[in-house]
Amino acid sequence: MVGAPLLVLTLLTTLLGIMYLAYVVDPEGNLHDFPIALVNQDVGETLGAPGQQQRVDFGSQVADGIARAVPSDEIDLRVLGINEAEQQMQSGKVYGAIIIPSDFSKRLGILGVGSVIPADIERPIITLQTNPRTGAFTTSIVNRIGAKVFPQVNEQVGKQLTEQIQAQLRPPPGGGSATELTGATLLTLRSPLQLVVDEFRPLPSGTGEGLTAFFYALLLLLAGVIGSMTIHTMVDAALGFVPTEYGPWFVHYPPTPISRFTTLFVKWGVMVLVANIVSGIYMLIAHLLGMPIENPLALFLYGAFAILAVGITGLSILAAIGSAGLLVNLILFIILGLPSSGGTVPIEATPKYFGWLATFEPMHQVFLGIRSIFYFNADFDSGLGRAVWMTGLGLAVGLVLGATISRYYDHKGLLRGSTAHA
């Protein structure tokens, strides 16, 4: 009597501890396949006096230096054109971009000349673009990567530039005096680059720095899970299959002569109504709280769809295995779902088995859909397409599972019954 709940709770809490602590304990240590775009727009420059001119392409050298400085086992560095990089930023496929501008070689050449000839100069810049619509934690990781990589590249470029200028200032073979660089000039040459951090499509107010999508998705999952448990219990009580108890009041109605499949069908019908009502309620609350909703129809339809898919699958699991389905639903939709959702810590900063879970866990699919609707104009390429497809697949699995198992039980004559009490 004591051993069973003790064993179940021990296993359940162990799973909770493993999933939730492994999820957040060391995101940077778990970093893998983190997508960042590298865009080299530099067109090069011709430097030197007439007759001694040479074509230089400092942008390519810097791009190669960045590729070497970035750990390939952690970062998925994608060398892209500016248009493709912007498209991937707009769809959330990359979390940031390192951009070398078109006048990079020109500015670096002017900096070198200006160190020995009086002139107005500007330090060449490298832009680090973050993608805040992919989440606050993602932005933080992009900034840390930039802070780690940029000093190495800056030092390497500075070393090469200093050597080039000093070589130009050596006395000619026939004699003459060398020009000495001042300390201020050397300091500038050794750190010639400037890192500019910029946000790509900043989030509007009322988005919780990119967290509203995660919590809205969580609400939809909870509505489906809690809804299925509530509907399962209350409909069974009304049909006389389980007792109804509120405080000291207790009643057990006579069991209704109804098949398992019909009972499940009734529960599904209630879930359809609940899904639409709750989706509307969530939208109303979000509107009253000042959350920007640019695609209300898409949000309502997908919200109801997600609740319905989770709820129907949850009801089917309960119909298949009874009370044990409560634990199965809790593990499937919540315990495994939250840390593999990618809603707070990106999947690429969690242990790799979370990425495997994210391929089928409902929470991740719902999060992708809601994030797309909230932040990426409901673009199918930004996750909504996958979310709709996977949610539909989950709904189909729930319907087939519930119909097959309940009809099988009915066919075997495994009717539900109980002794009436009042």
MARDOLO-614655 format. One line per field, with one value per residue: residue in three letters; y, x, z of N, C-alpha, C in turn. Coordinates in steps of 0.1 Angstrom, whole numbers, plus 2048, in hexadecimal, padded with zeros to 3 digits. Example, Ala and Ser with C-alpha at 12.3 -4.5 7.8 and 13.67 -1.06 7.14 Angstrom:
<pts>
code (ALA|SER)
n.y (7C7|7EA)
n.x (884|880)
n.z (84E|847)
ca.y (7D3|7F5)
ca.x (87B|889)
ca.z (84E|847)
c.y (7DF|800)
c.x (884|881)
c.z (84E|84F)
</pts>
This chain:
<pts>
code (MET|VAL|GLY|ALA|PRO|LEU|LEU|VAL|LEU|THR|LEU|LEU|THR|THR|LEU|LEU|GLY|ILE|MET|TYR|LEU|ALA|TYR|VAL|VAL|ASP|PRO|GLU|GLY|ASN|LEU|HIS|ASP|PHE|PRO|ILE|ALA|LEU|VAL|ASN|GLN|ASP|VAL|GLY|GLU|THR|LEU|GLY|ALA|PRO|GLY|GLN|GLN|GLN|ARG|VAL|ASP|PHE|GLY|SER|GLN|VAL|ALA|ASP|GLY|ILE|ALA|ARG|ALA|VAL|PRO|SER|ASP|GLU|ILE|ASP|LEU|ARG|VAL|LEU|GLY|ILE|ASN|GLU|ALA|GLU|GLN|GLN|MET|GLN|SER|GLY|LYS|VAL|TYR|GLY|ALA|ILE|ILE|ILE|PRO|SER|ASP|PHE|SER|LYS|ARG|LEU|GLY|ILE|LEU|GLY|VAL|GLY|SER|VAL|ILE|PRO|ALA|ASP|ILE|GLU|ARG|PRO|ILE|ILE|THR|LEU|GLN|THR|ASN|PRO|ARG|THR|GLY|ALA|PHE|THR|THR|SER|ILE|VAL|ASN|ARG|ILE|GLY|ALA|LYS|VAL|PHE|PRO|GLN|VAL|ASN|GLU|GLN|VAL|GLY|LYS|GLN|LEU|THR|GLU|GLN|ILE|GLN|ALA|GLN|LEU|ARG|PRO|PRO|PRO|GLY|GLY|GLY|SER|ALA|THR|GLU|LEU|THR|GLY|ALA|THR|LEU|LEU|THR|LEU|ARG|SER|PRO|LEU|GLN|LEU|VAL|VAL|ASP|GLU|PHE|ARG|PRO|LEU|PRO|SER|GLY|THR|GLY|GLU|GLY|LEU|THR|ALA|PHE|PHE|TYR|ALA|LEU|LEU|LEU|LEU|LEU|ALA|GLY|VAL|ILE|GLY|SER|MET|THR|ILE|HIS|THR|MET|VAL|ASP|ALA|ALA|LEU|GLY|PHE|VAL|PRO|THR|GLU|TYR|GLY|PRO|TRP|PHE|VAL|HIS|TYR|PRO|PRO|THR|PRO|ILE|SER|ARG|PHE|THR|THR|LEU|PHE|VAL|LYS|TRP|GLY|VAL|MET|VAL|LEU|VAL|ALA|ASN|ILE|VAL|SER|GLY|ILE|TYR|MET|LEU|ILE|ALA|HIS|LEU|LEU|GLY|MET|PRO|ILE|GLU|ASN|PRO|LEU|ALA|LEU|PHE|LEU|TYR|GLY|ALA|PHE|ALA|ILE|LEU|ALA|VAL|GLY|ILE|THR|GLY|LEU|SER|ILE|LEU|ALA|ALA|ILE|GLY|SER|ALA|GLY|LEU|LEU|VAL|ASN|LEU|ILE|LEU|PHE|ILE|ILE|LEU|GLY|LEU|PRO|SER|SER|GLY|GLY|THR|VAL|PRO|ILE|GLU|ALA|THR|PRO|LYS|TYR|PHE|GLY|TRP|LEU|ALA|THR|PHE|GLU|PRO|MET|HIS|GLN|VAL|PHE|LEU|GLY|ILE|ARG|SER|ILE|PHE|TYR|PHE|ASN|ALA|ASP|PHE|ASP|SER|GLY|LEU|GLY|ARG|ALA|VAL|TRP|MET|THR|GLY|LEU|GLY|LEU|ALA|VAL|GLY|LEU|VAL|LEU|GLY|ALA|THR|ILE|SER|ARG|TYR|TYR|ASP|HIS|LYS|GLY|LEU|LEU|ARG|GLY|SER|THR|ALA|HIS|ALA)
n.y (7F4|80C|80B|80D|829|836|82C|835|851|856|84E|860|87A|878|878|891|8A1|89A|8A3|8BF|8CB|8C4|8D2|8EE|8F1|8F4|905|911|8FE|8E9|8F1|8ED|8EB|905|91D|936|952|95B|976|984|9A1|9B0|9C1|9C3|9D5|9EC|9F2|A07|A1A|A2A|A13|A01|9F4|9DE|9C5|9C0|9AB|9AD|9A5|98A|97E|984|977|95D|95C|95E|947|934|93B|935|91B|8FD|8E7|8F1|907|90D|91B|92E|937|950|964|986|989|96F|96A|97D|973|95B|964|971|95C|94E|93B|93E|94A|961|978|97F|99A|9A6|9C4|9D5|9E8|9E0|9D9|9F0|A03|9F8|9FA|A16|A1C|A11|A21|A3A|A38|A41|A56|A76|A76|A73|A59|A3A|A20|9FF|9EB|9CF|9BF|9B1|9A0|99A|984|98B|981|966|960|96A|95D|951|968|971|95D|960|97A|973|962|973|985|974|96C|983|992|981|981|99D|9A1|991|99D|9B7|9B1|9A9|9C0|9D3|9C8|9CB|9E7|9EE|9E2|9F1|A08|A04|A0D|A15|9FF|A0E|A1F|A38|A44|A32|A35|A3A|A2B|A3A|A35|A36|A32|A18|A0B|A0F|A01|9E7|9E0|9E1|9DE|9E3|9D8|9D6|9D2|9C8|9C7|9B1|9B8|9C2|9B8|9C1|9D4|9C2|9A8|99A|997|983|96D|969|958|93E|93B|93E|928|914|918|90F|8F4|8EC|8F1|8DD|8C5|8C7|8CB|8B3|8A1|8AB|8AA|88F|884|891|88B|86F|86D|878|865|850|83F|845|850|86F|888|8A2|8B2|8A9|89F|885|871|856|850|83A|824|82D|81D|81C|81B|818|825|838|847|852|861|874|882|88C|89D|8B1|8BB|8C8|8DE|8EA|8F0|904|918|91E|926|93E|94C|94E|95F|976|97D|981|997|9AA|9AE|9BB|9AF|9AD|9A3|999|988|97E|96B|955|94F|948|932|91F|91D|911|8F9|8ED|8E9|8D8|8C2|8B9|8B5|8A1|88C|887|87F|868|858|855|847|830|825|82B|837|838|847|861|866|860|874|88A|886|885|89D|8B2|8AE|8A3|8B5|8D1|8D7|8D0|8E1|8F8|912|923|91E|919|8FD|8F6|8FB|8E9|8C8|8AE|89A|8A7|8B4|89E|897|8AE|8AA|89D|8A3|8B2|8CC|8DB|8DD|8EC|903|90D|913|927|93A|941|94D|963|972|96F|976|962|950|934|928|92F|91E|919|909|8F0|8ED|8EC|8D5|8C0|8C3|8BB|8A1|897|899|887|86F|86E|86B|853|841|843|83B|822|812|815|80A|7F1|7E8|7E8|7D6|7BF|7BC|7C9|7D9|7F7|7FA|7FE|7FD|80D|829|83F)
n.x (808|814|82B|827|81E|835|84A|841|841|85C|869|85D|864|880|883|879|88C|8A3|89C|895|8AB|8C1|8BA|8BF|8D7|8F1|8F2|905|919|90C|909|902|901|8F7|8E7|8F6|8F9|912|91B|92C|930|944|954|96E|98E|9A4|9C5|9E2|9FD|9FD|A07|A10|9FB|9E4|9CB|9B5|9A3|996|980|97A|990|98A|972|97A|98A|976|968|97B|97E|966|958|952|944|931|925|910|91B|910|918|90C|8FA|8EF|8D3|8C9|8D0|8C1|8A8|8A8|8AB|893|882|889|89C|8B7|8CA|8D9|8EF|90F|91C|930|937|933|947|95D|978|981|97E|990|9A7|9AA|9AD|9C6|9D6|9D0|9DD|9F7|9F6|9E6|9C4|9A0|991|97F|977|976|958|948|929|914|8F8|8DC|8C0|8A4|88B|88C|890|89A|8AF|8BC|8C6|8D7|8EB|8F5|900|915|924|92D|93C|950|95D|963|979|98F|990|993|9AC|9BD|9B9|9C3|9DD|9E7|9E2|9F3|A0C|A0D|A0D|A24|A37|A34|A3F|A5A|A7C|A88|A9C|AB2|AB9|AB0|A98|A83|A60|A51|A37|A1E|A14|9F9|9F0|9F9|9E9|9D0|9D3|9D7|9BF|9A9|98E|96A|94F|92E|90F|8EF|8CC|8B7|899|88A|878|856|846|837|83C|84B|867|869|85F|844|839|841|834|81A|817|81B|804|7F1|7F7|7F3|7D8|7CE|7D7|7CE|7B4|7AD|7B0|79D|784|783|781|769|755|755|74C|733|727|726|73C|752|754|746|753|753|761|751|73C|72F|729|71E|715|6FE|70C|70D|6FF|714|72A|74E|75B|747|745|75F|75D|74A|759|76D|75E|756|770|775|764|76F|789|786|779|78C|7A2|799|795|7B0|7BB|7AC|7B4|7CF|7CE|7C2|7D7|7E9|7F9|808|7F6|7F8|7EE|7D2|7BE|7CD|7D9|7C3|7B8|7CE|7D4|7BC|7BD|7D5|7CF|7BA|7C6|7D9|7C7|7B5|7C7|7D0|7B8|7B4|7C9|7C3|7AB|7B6|7C8|7BE|7BF|7DB|7E1|7E1|7FB|80A|802|80B|827|82C|822|82A|841|855|851|854|871|87B|870|87C|875|87F|89B|8AF|8AD|8C5|8D7|8D4|8D7|8DD|8C9|8B2|8AD|8A6|88E|87F|878|860|851|833|833|849|841|82A|834|845|831|821|835|83C|824|822|83A|845|834|822|82E|832|84A|859|853|838|82D|838|82E|812|810|81B|80B|7F2|7F9|7FD|7E2|7D5|7E1|7D8|7BC|7BA|7C6|7B5|79C|7A1|7AA|794|77F|789|789|76D|765|770|75F|764|756|74D|745|734|72C|710|70E|6FF)
n.z (800|808|7F9|7DD|7D6|7E1|7D1|7B7|7BB|7C1|7A9|798|7A2|7A0|784|77F|78B|77C|762|765|773|763|74D|752|75F|753|739|726|727|71B|701|6DF|6BB|6B8|6A7|693|67D|665|655|63A|62C|620|606|600|5F9|5E8|5F0|5F7|5E7|5C6|5AE|5C0|5C9|5DA|5DB|5F6|60D|628|635|62F|63C|657|659|656|66D|681|67D|684|69F|6AA|6BC|6AC|6B5|6C5|6B9|69E|684|66A|64A|639|620|622|61E|620|63A|648|642|650|66A|66D|66D|684|682|685|6A1|6A3|693|684|675|65B|64E|62D|628|637|631|626|63B|64D|63F|63D|657|65C|64B|656|66E|66A|659|65C|660|65E|66E|672|687|67B|67B|689|689|6A1|6A0|6B3|6B9|6C6|6C6|6C8|6E2|703|710|6FC|6EE|702|701|6E7|6E9|6FB|6EC|6D9|6E9|6F0|6D8|6C9|6D6|6D0|6B3|6AF|6BB|6AA|691|697|69D|684|675|682|67D|661|65E|66C|65C|644|64D|651|64B|62A|614|60B|61F|639|651|668|66E|68D|69F|6B4|6D6|6DA|6C0|6BB|6CE|6C3|6AB|6B4|6BE|6A9|6A2|6A6|6B8|6B2|6C1|6B9|6B7|6A5|697|6B0|6CD|6D4|6F0|70B|706|717|714|701|70E|70F|6FC|704|71D|716|705|718|728|716|714|72E|730|71F|72C|747|741|735|74B|75D|74E|749|763|76D|75B|75C|777|775|765|776|77A|78B|7AD|7BA|7CD|7E3|7FC|81A|80C|7F9|7DD|7C8|7A9|798|780|75E|742|72A|70F|70E|6F9|6F1|708|708|6F1|6F8|70B|6FA|6EB|6FE|703|6EB|6EC|703|6FA|6E7|6F6|70A|6FC|6F1|709|713|6FF|704|71E|719|708|719|72A|71C|709|6E9|6CD|6AF|69C|6A1|699|690|6A8|6B9|6AB|6A9|6C4|6CF|6C0|6C9|6E5|6E2|6D5|6E9|6FE|6F4|6EF|709|715|707|70F|72A|727|71E|731|749|76B|76D|758|75F|76A|754|741|74F|74F|733|728|739|74B|73A|726|72C|731|718|706|6FD|702|716|71C|700|6EA|6E0|6F4|708|716|6FE|6FC|701|6E9|6D9|6E6|6E0|6C6|6C5|6DC|6E8|6F4|6E9|6CE|6D0|6DC|6C7|6B4|6C1|6C6|6AC|6A4|6B6|6B3|699|684|67E|66C|658|654|66A|67E|683|66F|674|68E|68A|67A|68B|6A1|696|690|6A9|6B3|6A2|6A9|6C4|6BF|6B1|6C2|6D9|6CE|6C4|6DB|6ED|6DE|6DB|6F6|6FA|6E7|6F3|708|71F|734|746|768|788|7AB|7B7|7CC|7E4)
ca.y (800|818|809|811|837|839|829|83E|85F|856|84E|86D|885|876|87C|8A0|8A7|899|8AB|8CD|8D0|8C3|8DC|8FB|8F2|8F9|907|913|8F1|8E0|8F7|8E6|8EE|912|923|945|955|963|97E|98C|9AA|9B8|9C1|9C5|9E3|9ED|9FB|A0A|A25|A26|A0B|9F7|9F1|9D0|9C2|9B9|9A7|9AB|99F|97C|97A|985|96D|951|95C|95B|938|92D|93E|930|90C|8F7|8DD|8F9|911|90A|927|92D|941|953|971|98F|987|962|96C|984|96A|951|96B|974|94F|949|92F|941|952|96D|97A|987|9A0|9AE|9CE|9D5|9F1|9DC|9DA|9FF|A0A|9F3|A00|A24|A1C|A0F|A2D|A45|A37|A48|A63|A7C|A74|A6F|A4B|A34|A12|9F5|9E5|9C2|9BF|9A5|9A2|990|982|98A|979|957|95E|972|955|950|975|971|954|967|984|96D|95D|97F|98A|96A|96A|990|996|979|986|9AA|9A0|98C|9A8|9C1|9AC|9A9|9CE|9D9|9C3|9D0|9F5|9EF|9DE|9FC|A13|A01|A16|A0E|9F9|A18|A28|A41|A41|A2C|A3D|A33|A2C|A3E|A2B|A37|A2C|A0A|A06|A0E|9F6|9DA|9DD|9EA|9DC|9E7|9CF|9DD|9C9|9CD|9BE|9AF|9B8|9C2|9B4|9CC|9D2|9B9|99B|993|994|977|962|967|94C|932|93A|93C|91A|90D|919|906|8E6|8EA|8F0|8D0|8BB|8C9|8CA|8A5|89B|8B0|8A5|880|881|896|884|862|86F|87B|859|846|836|848|858|87D|88C|8B0|8B3|89E|89B|87A|86A|84E|84D|82D|825|82F|813|823|815|81F|82E|843|84F|85A|86A|87F|88A|893|8A8|8BB|8C0|8D1|8EA|8F0|8F5|911|922|921|92D|94C|952|952|96A|982|981|987|9A5|9B3|9B0|9C3|9A7|9B0|997|99E|97E|978|95F|94A|94B|941|925|916|91A|907|8ED|8E8|8E5|8CC|8B6|8B4|8AF|894|881|885|877|85A|851|852|83C|823|81F|82E|841|83A|851|86E|867|860|881|894|884|887|8AB|8BC|8AB|8A3|8BF|8DE|8D9|8CE|8EB|903|91F|92C|91B|913|8EF|8F4|8FE|8DF|8BA|8AA|892|8B0|8B6|892|898|8B9|8A6|898|8A8|8BC|8DA|8E2|8E0|8F7|90F|912|919|934|944|946|956|96F|979|96E|978|955|94B|925|924|932|914|917|8FE|8E4|8EC|8E7|8C7|8B8|8C3|8B3|893|893|898|87B|864|86D|866|845|83A|842|834|814|80C|815|801|7E3|7E4|7E6|7C9|7B4|7BB|7CF|7E4|7FE|7F9|801|7FC|81A|82E|84D)
ca.x (800|81D|836|824|820|842|852|83D|846|86B|86D|858|86D|88D|881|877|89A|8AC|898|895|8B8|8CA|8B5|8C3|8E3|8FD|8EE|910|920|904|907|905|8F9|8F1|8E8|8F9|8FD|91E|919|937|92D|950|957|97D|993|9B1|9CD|9EF|A00|9FD|A12|A13|9EE|9E0|9BD|9B4|996|997|973|97C|999|983|968|982|98E|96B|965|985|97C|959|959|949|93C|927|91E|90D|91E|90B|91D|900|8F8|8E7|8C5|8C5|8D2|8B5|89C|8A9|8A9|885|87A|88E|8A5|8C4|8C8|8E1|8F7|91B|91C|93C|931|939|952|966|986|983|980|99C|9B2|9AB|9B2|9D4|9DC|9CF|9E6|A04|9F2|9DB|9B7|994|990|975|97B|96D|94E|941|91C|90F|8E9|8D4|8B2|89D|87E|88F|891|8A3|8BA|8C3|8CD|8E3|8F5|8FB|909|921|92D|934|946|95B|963|968|987|999|991|999|9BB|9C3|9B9|9CC|9EB|9EA|9E3|9FF|A18|A0D|A10|A32|A3F|A34|A47|A68|A84|A8B|AA9|ABD|ABB|AA5|A93|A76|A56|A4D|A29|A1C|A0D|9EA|9EE|9FA|9DD|9C4|9D5|9D6|9B1|9A3|980|960|944|921|904|8E3|8C0|8B0|88A|888|86A|84E|843|82C|83F|853|874|869|85A|835|836|843|82A|80D|817|819|7F6|7E9|7FA|7EC|7C9|7CB|7DA|7C5|7A7|7AA|7AE|790|779|783|77B|75B|74C|753|744|725|722|726|748|75A|74C|748|755|756|761|749|731|733|71E|723|709|6FE|714|705|702|71A|737|75B|75D|73D|74A|76B|758|744|764|773|754|758|77D|774|75F|779|795|783|777|798|7AB|794|798|7BE|7BD|7A6|7BD|7DC|7CA|7C0|7E4|7F1|802|806|7F1|7F7|7E7|7C8|7B7|7D6|7DB|7B7|7B6|7D8|7D2|7B2|7C2|7DF|7C8|7B2|7CF|7DE|7BC|7B0|7D1|7CF|7AC|7B5|7D2|7BB|7A2|7BD|7CF|7B8|7C5|7E9|7E3|7E5|809|810|800|814|835|82D|820|830|84E|85E|84E|859|87F|87E|868|884|86F|888|8A9|8AE|8B0|8D4|8DE|8D0|8DD|8D8|8BD|8A6|8AA|89E|880|879|873|852|84A|829|836|852|83A|820|83C|849|825|81E|840|83A|818|824|846|84A|82A|81B|834|833|858|85E|84F|82A|82A|83B|825|805|811|81E|7FF|7E9|7FD|7F9|7D4|7D2|7E6|7CF|7AF|7BC|7C9|7A9|791|7A5|7AA|787|777|78E|783|75F|764|773|755|76A|74D|750|73A|737|721|70B|70C|6F9)
ca.z (800|808|7F0|7D0|7D5|7E4|7C5|7AC|7BE|7C0|79B|792|7A7|79A|776|780|78F|771|757|767|776|757|743|755|767|74C|72B|71E|726|712|6F4|6D3|6AF|6BA|699|692|670|663|648|636|621|61C|5F8|5FE|5F7|5E2|5F8|5F2|5DE|5B8|5AA|5CB|5CF|5DB|5DF|602|611|637|63A|62F|647|663|659|659|67B|689|67B|68C|6AD|6AF|6BE|6A3|6BC|6CD|6B1|690|67D|65C|642|631|61B|62B|61C|626|649|64D|642|65B|676|66D|670|690|67F|68B|6AD|6A3|687|684|668|658|644|620|628|641|62D|623|648|653|637|641|665|65B|646|65F|679|667|652|663|658|666|66D|67A|68A|675|684|687|68F|6A7|6A1|6BB|6B4|6D3|6C5|6CB|6F0|70B|713|6EF|6EC|70B|6FC|6DB|6EE|702|6E2|6D3|6F2|6F0|6CB|6C4|6DA|6C9|6A6|6B0|6BD|69E|686|69C|69B|675|670|687|676|654|65F|66F|650|63B|653|652|642|61D|614|608|62B|63D|65E|66A|676|699|6A3|6C1|6DF|6D7|6B3|6BD|6D6|6BA|6A1|6BA|6C0|69F|69E|6AF|6B8|6B4|6C4|6B3|6B7|699|69A|6BF|6D2|6DA|6FE|70E|702|721|70E|6FA|716|70F|6F4|70C|727|70F|701|724|72B|70D|718|73B|72E|71A|736|752|73C|733|758|762|746|74C|771|76F|752|763|783|771|760|781|77A|797|7B6|7BA|7DB|7E6|80B|820|803|7F0|7D6|7BD|7A1|791|773|752|738|71E|70B|710|6EE|6F2|713|704|6E7|6FF|711|6EF|6E8|708|701|6DF|6F1|70C|6F3|6E1|700|711|6F2|6F1|717|714|6F7|70A|729|713|703|724|731|713|700|6DB|6C6|6A1|694|6AB|693|690|6B6|6BE|6A4|6AD|6D2|6D0|6BA|6D3|6F1|6DE|6D3|6F6|706|6EF|6F1|717|718|701|718|736|724|71B|73C|756|774|76A|74D|765|76B|746|73C|756|74A|725|724|741|750|72F|71C|72F|72E|70A|6FE|6F7|705|71E|717|6F2|6E9|6DD|700|711|712|6F0|6FC|700|6DB|6D5|6EB|6D9|6B9|6C6|6E8|6E5|6F9|6E0|6C2|6D3|6DE|6BA|6AD|6C7|6C3|69E|6A3|6BD|6AF|68B|67A|67B|660|659|654|677|688|683|667|67C|699|685|676|696|6AA|68F|691|6B7|6B4|69B|6B2|6CF|6BB|6AD|6CF|6E1|6C7|6C3|6E8|6F3|6D7|6DE|703|6F8|6E0|6FC|712|72C|737|753|771|796|7B4|7B9|7DA|7E5)
c.y (80D|817|80F|821|83C|837|833|84C|860|856|85B|879|884|87B|88B|8A6|8A6|8A2|8BA|8D3|8CF|8CE|8EA|8FC|8F7|8FB|909|906|8E7|8E6|8EF|8EA|8FB|91A|932|947|95D|969|986|994|9B2|9B6|9C2|9D3|9E2|9F7|9FD|A15|A20|A1E|A00|9F3|9E2|9CF|9BA|9B5|9A3|9A3|990|977|97A|97A|95F|950|959|94D|930|92F|938|921|905|8EC|8E4|901|90C|918|926|939|944|961|979|98C|97A|963|973|97B|960|957|96E|968|948|93D|931|94B|95F|96D|983|98C|9A9|9B7|9CF|9DE|9ED|9DE|9E9|A06|A05|9F9|A0F|A25|A1A|A1B|A39|A44|A3E|A54|A69|A7B|A71|A60|A46|A25|A09|9EE|9D7|9C2|9B2|9A7|996|98F|980|982|96A|955|966|96A|953|95D|976|969|95A|972|97E|968|968|984|981|96A|978|993|98E|97E|994|9AA|99B|996|9B3|9BE|9AD|9B7|9D5|9D5|9C9|9DF|9F6|9EB|9E9|A07|A10|A0A|A0E|A09|A03|A21|A30|A3C|A3B|A35|A34|A35|A31|A33|A2B|A30|A1D|A04|A05|A03|9E8|9D6|9E5|9E9|9E0|9DD|9D7|9D2|9CF|9C3|9BD|9AE|9B7|9BE|9C1|9CA|9C9|9AB|993|98F|986|96B|95F|95B|93F|931|938|92D|911|90D|910|8F8|8E3|8E9|8E3|8C5|8BB|8C7|8BB|89E|89F|8AA|896|87D|885|88F|876|863|870|86E|84D|83C|839|850|867|881|89A|8B2|8A7|898|890|873|862|84A|83F|82E|825|824|819|81D|81E|829|83A|84C|858|864|876|888|892|8A0|8B4|8C2|8CA|8DE|8F2|8F7|903|91C|927|929|93C|953|957|95E|977|986|987|995|9AF|9B7|9B8|9BC|9AA|9A3|99C|994|977|96B|953|945|943|933|91B|913|910|8F9|8E6|8E2|8D8|8C0|8B0|8AE|8A2|889|87E|87C|869|852|84C|847|82F|81D|823|839|843|844|85F|871|868|86E|88B|893|889|896|8B5|8B9|8AA|8AF|8CD|8E0|8D7|8D7|8F5|911|928|92A|914|905|8ED|8F7|8F4|8D1|8B5|8A1|89A|8B3|8AA|893|8A3|8B5|8A1|89E|8B3|8CA|8E1|8E6|8EC|904|915|919|927|93E|94A|950|963|978|979|96E|96C|94F|93C|921|927|929|911|90B|8F1|8E2|8E6|8D8|8BD|8B7|8BA|8A4|88E|891|88B|86F|862|867|857|83D|838|839|825|80C|80A|80B|7F2|7DF|7E1|7D8|7BD|7B3|7C1|7DB|7EA|7FD|7FB|7FF|80A|81D|83B|852)
c.x (809|827|833|825|82E|84B|84F|843|855|86F|869|861|87B|88D|880|885|8A3|8A9|89A|8A3|8C2|8C6|8BC|8D1|8EF|8FA|8FB|919|919|902|90B|8FB|8F2|8F2|8EB|8FE|909|91C|925|933|938|953|966|981|9A1|9B9|9DB|9F1|9FF|A09|A15|A05|9EB|9D2|9BD|9A5|996|98B|974|985|992|979|96E|986|982|967|96F|983|970|95B|94E|940|931|91E|91C|90F|91A|90F|912|902|8EF|8D8|8C1|8C7|8C6|8A9|89C|8A8|89A|87D|87F|897|8B3|8C2|8D0|8E9|903|91C|929|937|939|945|95D|974|98A|986|98D|9A8|9B4|9B0|9C1|9DB|9DC|9D7|9F4|A01|9E6|9CF|9AC|992|985|979|971|964|94B|934|918|900|8E3|8C6|8A9|890|880|891|89C|8B0|8C3|8CC|8D9|8EE|8FC|904|916|92A|934|93F|952|963|96A|976|992|99B|997|9A8|9C2|9C4|9C3|9DA|9F0|9EC|9EF|A0B|A19|A12|A1F|A3B|A3F|A3D|A56|A70|A87|A99|AB5|AC0|AAF|AA1|A85|A6C|A51|A3E|A27|A14|9FF|9E7|9EF|9EE|9D1|9C6|9D3|9C8|9A8|994|976|954|937|916|8F7|8D8|8BA|8A1|888|879|863|84B|837|82F|848|861|874|864|84B|831|837|838|81C|80C|815|80B|7EE|7EB|7F3|7DD|7C6|7CD|7D0|7B7|7A3|7A8|7A0|784|778|77D|76D|751|74A|74B|735|71E|722|731|752|751|74F|749|75A|756|75A|73F|736|727|724|717|709|705|70A|709|707|727|743|75D|754|741|755|766|752|74F|76B|76B|756|765|77D|76F|769|784|792|780|783|7A2|7A6|797|7A7|7C1|7B7|7AF|7CA|7D9|7C9|7CD|7ED|7FB|7FE|802|7EF|7EF|7DC|7C1|7C0|7D8|7CF|7B6|7C1|7D7|7C8|7B6|7CC|7D8|7C0|7BB|7D4|7D3|7B7|7BA|7D1|7C3|7AD|7BF|7CB|7B1|7A9|7C3|7C9|7BF|7D4|7EC|7E5|7F4|810|80E|809|822|836|82C|827|83E|858|85D|854|868|883|877|871|87F|877|896|8A8|8B3|8BF|8DD|8DA|8D7|8D6|8CC|8B1|8A3|8A2|890|878|873|864|84A|840|82D|83F|84A|831|828|840|83D|822|829|83F|82F|81B|82F|84A|83F|823|821|836|841|85F|85A|841|826|82D|832|817|806|813|812|7F4|7EC|7FA|7EA|7CF|7D5|7DC|7C1|7B0|7BE|7BC|79E|795|7A5|79C|77E|77C|789|774|75D|767|769|75A|762|751|743|73E|72B|71D|70A|706|6FA)
c.z (800|7FD|7E2|7CE|7D8|7D8|7BA|7AF|7BD|7B2|794|795|7A1|78B|776|782|783|765|759|76B|76B|74D|745|75B|760|73D|722|71C|71C|704|6E9|6C8|6B1|6AE|699|683|66F|655|645|629|61B|60D|5F5|5FB|5F0|5EA|5F2|5E9|5D0|5B4|5B4|5D1|5D0|5E0|5EC|605|620|63C|63A|639|654|664|65C|668|684|689|683|69B|6B3|6B1|6B6|6AA|6C4|6C3|6A3|688|66E|654|637|62B|624|62A|622|635|64F|64D|64D|668|678|670|67D|68E|683|696|6AD|696|68A|676|666|64C|637|620|633|63D|62B|631|64E|64C|63B|64F|665|656|64F|66B|677|65F|659|65A|662|664|676|67C|682|67F|680|68F|694|6A9|6A9|6B5|6C0|6D2|6C7|6DA|6F7|70D|707|6EC|6F5|706|6F0|6DF|6F4|6F7|6DB|6DC|6F3|6E4|6C7|6C9|6D2|6BA|6A6|6B2|6B1|693|68A|69A|68D|670|675|680|668|654|662|664|646|640|655|648|635|61D|612|614|62E|64B|65E|672|681|69C|6B1|6C9|6DC|6CA|6B4|6C4|6CC|6B0|6A7|6BD|6B6|69D|6A9|6AD|6BB|6B6|6C1|6B5|6AA|69C|6A9|6C2|6D7|6E9|6FF|709|70C|71D|708|702|715|707|6FC|716|721|70A|70D|729|722|711|725|739|728|724|741|74D|73A|740|75E|75B|749|759|772|767|758|76F|780|76C|76A|781|785|7A0|7B5|7C9|7DC|7F6|811|817|7FA|7EA|7CA|7B5|79B|784|767|748|72B|71B|70E|705|6EE|6FD|70F|6F9|6ED|705|706|6EB|6F1|706|6F5|6E4|6FA|705|6ED|6EB|707|708|6F2|6FE|718|70B|6FD|716|723|70E|70E|72B|728|70A|6F1|6D4|6B7|698|69D|6A6|694|69F|6BC|6B8|6A9|6BC|6D5|6CB|6C3|6DF|6ED|6DC|6E0|6FE|701|6F1|700|71B|713|70A|725|733|722|727|74A|75E|772|75F|752|766|75D|740|742|751|73C|722|72C|745|745|726|71F|72C|720|701|6F7|6F9|70D|71B|70A|6F2|6E7|6E9|70B|70D|706|6F1|6FC|6F2|6D5|6DA|6E4|6CB|6B9|6D2|6E4|6E9|6EF|6D3|6C5|6D5|6D0|6B3|6B3|6C5|6B5|69D|6AA|6B7|6A1|681|676|66E|662|65A|662|682|688|67B|66E|687|695|681|682|6A0|6A3|690|69F|6B9|6AD|6A3|6BE|6CB|6B8|6B9|6D7|6DB|6C7|6D0|6ED|6EC|6D9|6EC|702|6F1|6E9|708|720|72F|745|75C|77F|79E|7B8|7C8|7DA|7F3)
</pts>
